[in-house]
Amino acid sequence: MRYFVIFGLLVLSLSTICLAENGALSNGISLGYIKAGTAEVAAISWRPDLKVGPWAVGLDVNVPMGDKKPEGYDSVVFRYAEYNDGQKGLRYGILENITWGKGLLMKNYSTSIAGPITQNNQQTAFKGFFNADRMGIQFMSTWSHIYAVRLTERVNPMLILGQSYVTDTDGPSIKQTDGSTLHSPSVSGMALDAAVPLPLNFEGYAEAAQLFGHGTGLTFGINWGMEALVFAAAFDAGYRSLDNKFVPGYFNADYETNPVNLSSYEATGQNKNGYIAELNLLAGKYFKANALYEAYNGSNAALTAAAEGEMDKLYAQIYFKQPNFQDFRSLTYEQGALTGGAIGFKVNPNTLVVANYKKAYDPVLGRVVESQYYEAKLLF
């Protein structure tokens, strides 16, 4: 198997050299040091990217310089492989912040929360789309057996309809700190949403969703957005009416590491109506930030936020997540809290030094893992 992989990499390398004449080829080499829990390893990584017309592919080839490499550290990682001609596309890679409709069923779902600080193959997934004049379709499939499809229809300039279906065929399995494994049930759901444009860049919307066997929910709200040269902003605010079994945004950023315990959630017998608000800001390449706030009856408020900025030779990023439904998931790392960030310095146009940090519960190892990744990136 090792020789097959090496042969494949040689073929790919020769192919990229040949194809670069008709496409765009970039290469990067990273010299790094990773510390995850008690595992420490130095590593050399080659990161080629190739784009030819609508096709693109990116690889990580990691060579550890030691025996105690972190759990989940892969030697060859397909960061992404993509075809996109604007009308249709298919991408294999990490999914980040996937929200379908207005987020009542799927909100900010990500595959990168679980797993090591460096990308591995288990964090990748398929997603695709096809757009016609008045209709569109999206779909996704993950290694954790989540399958989803979404249809959108532009009925007329004043009405857009959407239908989403999401299913997890086997449910997530999370290793607990005592060594046991908590297996969540397989859950499927569907959602219907509608949006209408309003004056001054506002939009009104409504969405209804059902988790099969676990209740229904409704949301009504408005969103607003604007763009001016390099600056953009978007704001969303809504009210959610939920029955005592329905979990809003059940397929979310916590799903792969700490899904809501449906039995405990339903045992209260209480409707959990509440509010949601989200703000996104973008100022070119210099600053980007987003914040999501949720508050429901019978559960403490939740806050997720992230920000990153770049100025001259300095780059910085920070993010954190406080799980919602605190009554059923505490703020400890064992129960879903997450912090992380990065800071980088551009030594020259082709050299970047970066320090990365992540602290989160690992559902495979059954413990909290604090990771640091220091690297010098050479771009050419």
C-alpha positions in Angstrom: 0.0 0.0 0.0 2.9 2.4 0.9 4.4 1.9 -2.6 1.1 2.4 -4.3 0.7 5.8 -2.4 4.2 6.8 -3.3 3.7 5.9 -7.0 0.4 7.9 -7.0 2.1 10.9 -5.6 4.9 10.7 -8.2 2.3 10.5 -11.0 0.4 13.4 -9.5 3.6 15.5 -9.2 4.5 14.8 -12.8 1.0 15.6 -13.9 1.0 18.9 -12.1 4.2 19.9 -13.8 2.7 19.1 -17.2 -0.7 20.6 -16.5 0.8 23.8 -15.0 1.4 25.1 -18.6 -2.3 25.3 -19.2 -3.5 26.0 -15.6 -2.4 27.6 -12.3 0.0 25.7 -10.1 1.1 26.8 -6.7 3.2 24.9 -4.1 3.9 25.4 -0.4 6.2 23.6 2.0 5.6 23.8 5.7 8.1 23.0 8.5 6.2 22.5 11.7 5.9 21.2 15.2 2.7 19.7 16.5 1.8 19.0 20.2 -1.5 17.4 20.9 -2.0 16.2 24.4 1.0 14.0 25.2 1.9 13.4 21.5 4.6 15.6 20.0 6.1 15.4 16.5 8.0 17.6 14.0 6.6 17.5 10.5 7.4 18.5 6.9 4.4 19.1 4.7 4.1 19.6 0.9 0.9 21.5 -0.1 0.5 21.6 -3.9 -2.6 23.3 -5.4 -3.5 22.9 -9.1 -6.3 24.7 -11.0 -7.1 24.0 -14.7 -10.3 25.6 -16.0 -13.2 24.5 -13.7 -11.1 21.8 -12.1 -9.0 22.3 -8.9 -7.3 20.0 -6.5 -5.2 20.5 -3.3 -3.1 18.0 -1.3 -1.3 17.8 2.0 1.6 15.3 2.0 2.8 15.1 5.6 6.0 13.5 6.7 6.3 13.1 10.5 9.8 13.3 12.0 9.1 11.1 15.0 7.1 8.1 16.3 4.5 9.7 18.6 2.4 11.4 15.9 -1.0 12.7 17.1 -4.2 10.6 16.8 -5.8 11.2 13.4 -2.7 12.6 11.8 -2.8 11.4 8.1 0.2 11.2 5.8 -1.7 12.0 2.7 -4.8 14.3 2.8 -6.9 15.4 0.0 -7.6 19.0 1.2 -10.1 19.4 -1.6 -10.9 18.3 -5.1 -13.4 20.4 -7.1 -15.2 21.0 -10.3 -17.2 24.3 -10.6 -18.3 25.9 -13.8 -20.7 28.4 -12.1 -23.8 26.4 -13.0 -22.9 23.1 -11.5 -20.3 21.9 -9.2 -19.0 19.1 -7.0 -16.4 19.5 -4.1 -14.7 17.1 -1.8 -13.2 18.8 1.2 -14.0 20.2 4.7 -17.5 21.5 5.2 -17.6 24.7 7.2 -20.7 26.5 8.6 -23.2 24.8 6.3 -26.7 26.4 6.9 -29.6 25.4 4.7 -32.7 27.5 4.6 -33.0 29.7 7.7 -31.1 27.2 9.9 -34.1 25.7 11.7 -32.9 22.2 10.7 -29.3 22.6 9.8 -27.3 25.6 11.2 -23.5 26.1 10.9 -22.8 22.3 10.5 -19.1 21.7 10.2 -16.9 18.6 9.8 -13.7 20.2 11.1 -14.7 20.6 14.8 -14.0 16.9 15.5 -10.5 15.7 14.9 -7.0 17.0 15.1 -5.7 20.6 14.6 -4.3 19.6 11.2 -6.8 18.5 8.6 -7.3 14.8 8.1 -9.3 12.7 5.6 -12.2 11.9 8.0 -13.0 15.7 8.2 -13.7 15.8 4.4 -17.1 15.3 2.7 -18.9 15.8 -0.6 -21.1 18.7 -1.5 -22.5 19.7 -4.9 -25.0 22.0 -6.6 -26.8 22.5 -9.9 -28.5 25.8 -10.8 -31.1 26.3 -13.6 -33.0 29.4 -14.4 -35.6 29.1 -11.7 -34.6 26.1 -9.7 -31.5 24.9 -7.9 -30.4 21.7 -6.1 -27.7 21.2 -3.4 -26.6 17.9 -1.8 -24.0 16.7 0.7 -22.6 13.4 2.0 -20.1 12.9 4.9 -17.9 10.1 6.3 -20.2 10.1 9.4 -23.1 9.0 7.1 -25.0 12.3 7.0 -26.9 12.7 3.7 -28.8 15.8 2.8 -30.5 17.4 -0.2 -32.0 20.8 -0.8 -34.2 22.2 -3.6 -34.9 25.9 -4.2 -37.5 27.4 -6.5 -37.8 31.0 -7.6 -41.6 31.1 -8.0 -41.5 34.8 -9.1 -39.3 37.8 -8.3 -41.2 38.2 -5.0 -41.1 34.6 -3.6 -38.4 32.0 -3.2 -39.2 28.6 -1.8 -36.9 26.0 -0.4 -37.2 22.4 0.8 -34.5 20.6 2.7 -34.1 16.9 3.9 -31.3 15.7 6.2 -30.7 12.2 7.6 -28.0 10.6 9.7 -28.3 6.9 8.9 -26.6 5.6 12.1 -26.3 8.5 14.6 -23.0 9.8 16.1 -21.1 7.8 18.6 -19.2 9.8 21.2 -16.6 8.2 23.5 -17.1 9.4 27.1 -14.4 10.3 29.7 -15.1 7.0 31.6 -14.3 5.0 28.5 -17.9 4.1 27.6 -19.5 5.1 24.3 -22.6 7.2 24.0 -24.5 6.4 20.9 -27.2 8.9 19.7 -30.1 7.7 17.7 -30.4 8.0 14.0 -32.5 11.1 13.2 -34.0 12.5 10.0 -35.7 15.7 9.4 -37.2 18.0 6.7 -37.8 21.7 6.4 -39.8 24.1 4.2 -38.9 27.8 3.9 -40.0 30.9 2.1 -38.5 34.3 1.6 -39.8 37.6 0.2 -37.8 40.8 -0.6 -38.6 44.0 1.4 -37.5 47.6 0.9 -34.1 48.9 2.0 -32.3 45.5 1.4 -34.5 43.7 4.0 -35.9 40.2 3.5 -38.7 38.6 5.3 -38.8 34.8 5.8 -40.5 31.9 7.5 -39.5 28.3 8.0 -41.1 25.1 9.3 -39.2 22.0 10.2 -39.8 18.6 11.6 -37.4 16.0 13.2 -39.3 12.8 12.5 -40.5 11.4 15.8 -39.1 14.4 17.7 -41.5 17.3 17.1 -41.8 20.4 14.9 -40.7 24.0 15.0 -41.5 27.3 13.3 -39.4 30.5 12.8 -40.2 33.9 11.5 -37.7 36.7 10.9 -36.0 39.3 8.8 -32.5 39.7 7.5 -30.7 42.6 6.0 -27.5 43.0 4.0 -25.4 45.6 2.3 -22.2 45.9 0.3 -20.1 49.0 -0.3 -16.8 48.6 -2.1 -14.7 46.3 0.2 -17.1 46.5 3.2 -20.1 44.1 3.6 -22.5 43.5 6.5 -25.4 41.1 7.1 -27.8 40.8 10.1 -30.5 38.2 10.8 -33.0 38.2 13.6 -35.9 35.7 14.2 -38.4 34.3 16.6 -38.7 30.5 17.0 -41.8 28.7 18.2 -40.9 25.1 19.2 -42.8 22.2 20.7 -41.3 20.3 23.6 -39.5 17.7 21.4 -38.0 19.8 18.6 -34.4 20.9 18.8 -33.6 24.0 16.6 -30.6 23.6 14.4 -30.1 20.0 15.5 -27.6 19.4 12.8 -25.1 22.1 13.9 -21.4 22.7 14.7 -21.7 20.6 17.9 -23.3 17.6 16.1 -20.2 15.5 15.5 -18.8 16.1 19.0 -21.7 16.7 21.3 -25.2 16.2 19.9 -28.2 17.2 22.1 -29.4 14.4 24.3 -32.9 14.0 22.9 -34.2 12.0 25.8 -33.1 14.6 28.4 -34.3 17.4 26.2 -37.8 15.9 25.8 -38.1 14.9 29.5 -38.7 18.5 30.6 -42.0 18.5 28.6 -41.5 22.3 28.1 -41.9 24.2 24.9 -38.6 26.1 24.2 -39.6 29.2 22.3 -36.9 31.8 21.8 -34.9 34.2 19.7 -31.9 34.0 17.4 -29.7 36.8 16.1 -26.6 36.7 13.9 -24.2 39.4 12.7 -21.6 39.1 10.0 -19.0 41.8 9.0 -16.4 41.9 6.3 -13.9 44.6 5.4 -11.9 43.2 2.5 -9.0 41.0 3.5 -8.3 43.2 6.6 -11.1 42.1 9.0 -13.9 39.5 9.2 -16.2 38.7 12.1 -19.4 36.8 12.9 -21.4 36.3 16.1 -24.5 34.1 16.7 -26.7 34.5 19.8 -29.5 32.1 20.8 -31.9 32.2 23.8 -34.7 29.8 24.5 -37.1 29.2 27.3 -35.8 26.6 29.8 -32.2 26.9 28.6 -29.5 29.5 29.1 -28.3 31.6 26.2 -25.7 30.4 23.7 -23.0 32.4 21.9 -20.7 31.5 19.1 -18.2 34.0 17.7 -15.2 34.3 15.5 -12.9 37.1 14.2 -9.8 37.3 12.1 -7.8 40.2 10.8 -4.8 41.1 8.8 -2.7 44.3 8.8 0.6 44.8 7.1 2.7 41.6 8.1 0.5 40.4 11.0 -2.4 38.0 10.9 -4.6 37.0 13.8 -7.6 34.7 14.3 -9.7 33.8 17.4 -12.9 31.7 17.8 -14.9 30.2 20.6 -18.2 28.3 21.1 -20.4 28.2 24.1 -22.9 25.3 23.6 -26.6 26.1 23.7 -29.1 24.2 25.8 -26.8 24.6 28.8 -29.2 22.6 31.0 -28.4 19.5 29.0 -24.8 20.4 28.0 -22.5 22.3 30.4 -19.9 24.9 29.4 -17.0 22.5 30.1 -14.8 21.3 27.2 -16.0 17.7 28.0 -19.5 18.8 27.0 -18.9 20.9 23.9 -17.1 24.2 24.6 -14.4 25.1 22.1 -11.7 27.7 21.9 -9.0 28.2 19.3 -7.1 30.7 17.1 -4.0 31.5 15.2 -1.4 34.3 14.9 0.9 34.7 12.0 3.8 36.9 10.8 4.8 37.4 7.2 8.6 37.4 7.2 8.8 38.2 3.5 6.4 37.7 0.5 7.1 34.0 0.4 7.5 33.1 4.1 4.9 33.0 6.8 5.3 31.9 10.4 2.1 30.8 12.1 1.2 29.5 15.6 -2.2 27.6 15.8 -4.1 26.6 18.9 -7.2 24.5 19.5 -8.8 23.1 22.7 -11.8 20.8 22.3 -13.2 17.4 23.3 -12.1 14.6 21.0 -15.1 12.1 20.6 -12.7 9.4 19.3 -10.2 9.6 22.3 -12.9 10.4 24.9 -10.9 13.3 26.4 -10.2 17.0 26.0 -7.2 17.6 23.8 -5.2 20.8 23.8 -3.2 21.2 20.6 -0.6 23.6 19.3 0.8 23.7 15.8 3.8 25.9 15.0 4.8 26.1 11.3 6.9 28.1 8.9 5.2 28.2 5.5 7.3 28.6 2.3 5.2 29.6 -0.7 6.4 29.4 -4.3 
